[in-house]
Amino acid sequence: MLLGEFEIINKDFRIESTTHALQRMEERRIDQQVVKEVIKGLDYKVLLYNNSGEEIAIIDQEHDIAVIIEVRLNKVVIITVIDKANIHIKDGTRLEKIA
């Protein structure tokens, strides 16, 4: 499901969510707008992860959430959203922290 679009250095990106992530946001009462802002907080790093095949855990301590994404073909795909910033990161997942 498309949640939004944004641009980084003249490249368009879409923010899409899995059904699982939408369910977790609803269950945990996490606003989709907050999740989109967390993703945009990566700024140019989104370009670095594009088509890397890596999962990225974005920790936002201000909102006390973690957003797990993958970036494929200029699409940021939200895999899940966790309602705490202190999470266990599985092996192979990259960690990014934003203020």
Residue frames as qw, qx, qy, qz and C-alpha x, y, z in Angstrom:
[[0.000, 0.889, 0.457, 0.000, 0.00, 0.00, 0.00],
 [0.395, 0.473, -0.015, 0.788, 1.33, 3.43, -0.98],
 [0.394, -0.704, -0.432, 0.404, 1.76, 5.77, 2.00],
 [0.007, -0.939, 0.021, 0.344, 3.59, 8.63, 0.32],
 [0.753, 0.467, 0.069, 0.458, 6.32, 9.91, -1.94],
 [0.302, -0.888, 0.119, 0.326, 9.38, 12.08, -1.45],
 [0.679, 0.683, -0.132, 0.236, 12.45, 13.24, -3.34],
 [0.626, -0.648, 0.247, 0.358, 16.13, 12.99, -2.51],
 [0.242, -0.514, 0.527, 0.633, 18.70, 14.66, -4.75],
 [0.462, 0.394, -0.365, -0.706, 16.36, 14.71, -7.78],
 [0.280, 0.008, -0.945, -0.167, 15.34, 11.05, -7.32],
 [0.645, -0.284, -0.037, -0.709, 11.74, 10.16, -6.54],
 [0.141, 0.073, -0.956, 0.248, 11.03, 7.54, -3.88],
 [0.637, -0.389, -0.359, -0.560, 7.77, 5.92, -2.84],
 [0.198, -0.261, 0.787, -0.523, 6.97, 4.81, 0.69],
 [0.717, -0.110, -0.506, -0.467, 5.01, 1.56, 0.67],
 [0.423, -0.380, 0.660, -0.492, 3.89, -0.65, 3.51],
 [0.282, -0.043, -0.951, -0.120, 3.31, -4.34, 3.91],
 [0.599, -0.512, -0.404, -0.465, -0.04, -5.42, 5.31],
 [0.721, -0.304, -0.485, 0.389, 1.84, -6.69, 8.36],
 [0.319, 0.031, -0.214, 0.923, 3.34, -3.24, 9.01],
 [0.314, -0.395, -0.229, -0.832, -0.06, -1.54, 8.64],
 [0.724, -0.462, -0.489, -0.150, -1.54, -3.96, 11.16],
 [0.631, -0.222, -0.410, 0.621, 1.29, -3.32, 13.62],
 [0.083, 0.217, -0.046, 0.971, 0.92, 0.47, 13.29],
 [0.519, -0.456, -0.326, -0.645, -2.80, 0.17, 14.00],
 [0.777, -0.377, -0.493, 0.108, -2.36, -2.26, 16.92],
 [0.599, -0.222, -0.288, 0.714, 0.36, -0.13, 18.47],
 [0.008, 0.936, 0.326, -0.130, -1.36, 3.20, 17.74],
 [0.442, -0.378, 0.295, 0.758, 1.59, 4.54, 15.77],
 [0.403, 0.785, 0.136, -0.449, 0.67, 7.33, 13.35],
 [0.792, 0.390, 0.316, 0.347, 1.58, 6.66, 9.71],
 [0.232, 0.939, -0.059, 0.246, 2.73, 10.28, 9.39],
 [0.480, -0.764, 0.431, 0.015, 5.30, 9.74, 12.16],
 [0.835, -0.044, 0.487, 0.250, 6.59, 6.61, 10.40],
 [0.605, 0.703, 0.197, 0.320, 6.94, 8.52, 7.11],
 [0.042, -0.958, 0.227, -0.172, 8.88, 11.30, 8.87],
 [0.708, -0.508, 0.473, 0.130, 11.19, 8.72, 10.47],
 [0.804, 0.277, 0.404, 0.337, 11.95, 7.30, 7.01],
 [0.365, 0.873, 0.063, 0.317, 12.53, 10.74, 5.54],
 [0.431, -0.863, 0.261, 0.027, 14.94, 11.37, 8.43],
 [0.841, -0.102, 0.363, 0.387, 17.41, 9.01, 6.73],
 [0.182, 0.850, -0.188, -0.458, 17.75, 11.67, 4.03],
 [0.448, 0.649, -0.548, -0.280, 20.48, 10.83, 1.46],
 [0.291, -0.320, 0.897, -0.095, 21.21, 7.46, 3.12],
 [0.766, 0.344, 0.413, -0.352, 18.10, 6.13, 1.39],
 [0.588, 0.702, -0.340, -0.213, 20.12, 6.37, -1.83],
 [0.007, 0.556, -0.827, 0.085, 22.91, 4.28, -0.33],
 [0.477, -0.026, 0.827, -0.295, 20.49, 1.50, 0.63],
 [0.697, 0.445, -0.035, -0.561, 18.59, 1.47, -2.68],
 [0.879, 0.330, -0.305, -0.159, 18.71, -2.09, -4.09],
 [0.002, 0.610, -0.750, 0.254, 21.25, -3.20, -1.48],
 [0.710, -0.109, -0.679, -0.150, 19.08, -6.13, -0.38],
 [0.278, 0.037, -0.698, 0.659, 19.62, -5.14, 3.24],
 [0.371, -0.760, -0.519, -0.126, 17.01, -4.66, 5.93],
 [0.216, 0.370, -0.288, 0.857, 17.46, -1.42, 7.84],
 [0.404, -0.655, -0.603, 0.209, 16.25, -0.77, 11.38],
 [0.109, 0.551, -0.036, 0.827, 15.65, 2.95, 11.94],
 [0.429, -0.481, -0.628, 0.436, 15.55, 3.83, 15.62],
 [0.047, -0.633, -0.101, -0.766, 13.73, 7.04, 16.54],
 [0.370, -0.202, -0.698, 0.579, 14.25, 7.68, 20.24],
 [0.181, -0.048, 0.107, -0.976, 12.14, 10.85, 20.21],
 [0.697, -0.080, -0.210, -0.681, 9.01, 8.85, 19.33],
 [0.468, -0.313, 0.789, -0.246, 10.32, 5.65, 20.97],
 [0.881, 0.339, 0.210, -0.255, 9.75, 3.54, 17.85],
 [0.333, -0.367, 0.737, 0.461, 11.72, 1.37, 15.45],
 [0.714, 0.557, 0.032, -0.423, 10.87, 1.14, 11.75],
 [0.570, -0.211, 0.720, 0.335, 12.21, -1.83, 9.79],
 [0.559, 0.712, -0.016, -0.425, 12.52, -1.15, 6.04],
 [0.647, -0.027, 0.561, 0.516, 14.08, -2.34, 2.82],
 [0.259, 0.723, -0.115, -0.630, 14.75, -0.06, -0.16],
 [0.553, 0.118, 0.749, 0.346, 14.08, -1.63, -3.57],
 [0.287, 0.434, 0.585, 0.622, 13.86, 0.05, -6.94],
 [0.013, -0.266, 0.041, -0.963, 13.31, 3.52, -5.41],
 [0.633, -0.518, -0.339, -0.465, 10.64, 2.18, -3.06],
 [0.058, -0.337, 0.735, -0.586, 11.03, 2.24, 0.69],
 [0.675, -0.274, -0.600, -0.331, 9.10, -0.81, 1.88],
 [0.382, -0.484, 0.508, -0.601, 8.05, -0.78, 5.53],
 [0.488, 0.034, -0.872, -0.023, 8.37, -4.32, 6.83],
 [0.512, -0.594, -0.612, 0.101, 7.23, -3.65, 10.40],
 [0.049, -0.668, 0.192, -0.717, 6.99, -0.97, 13.05],
 [0.610, -0.281, -0.655, 0.347, 7.83, -1.58, 16.71],
 [0.265, -0.868, -0.190, -0.374, 6.58, 0.60, 19.56],
 [0.617, -0.739, 0.136, 0.232, 9.89, 0.88, 21.36],
 [0.360, 0.849, -0.386, -0.009, 13.32, 2.09, 20.39],
 [0.271, -0.535, 0.793, -0.105, 15.20, -0.54, 22.42],
 [0.923, 0.207, 0.020, -0.324, 14.88, -3.61, 20.20],
 [0.674, -0.274, 0.625, 0.284, 16.85, -6.71, 19.34],
 [0.458, 0.680, -0.346, -0.457, 18.36, -6.39, 15.85],
 [0.956, 0.068, 0.284, 0.037, 18.65, -9.68, 13.95],
 [0.542, -0.344, 0.508, 0.574, 21.95, -10.56, 12.30],
 [0.390, 0.273, 0.608, 0.635, 22.44, -8.86, 8.95],
 [0.022, 0.886, 0.442, 0.137, 20.13, -5.92, 9.68],
 [0.375, 0.328, -0.112, 0.860, 21.71, -2.46, 9.40],
 [0.305, -0.705, -0.522, 0.370, 21.05, -0.01, 12.23],
 [0.192, 0.463, 0.105, 0.859, 20.38, 3.70, 11.77],
 [0.249, -0.605, -0.574, 0.493, 19.51, 6.12, 14.54],
 [0.110, 0.584, 0.230, 0.771, 17.84, 9.47, 14.06],
 [0.047, 0.053, -0.479, 0.875, 17.22, 12.19, 16.61]]
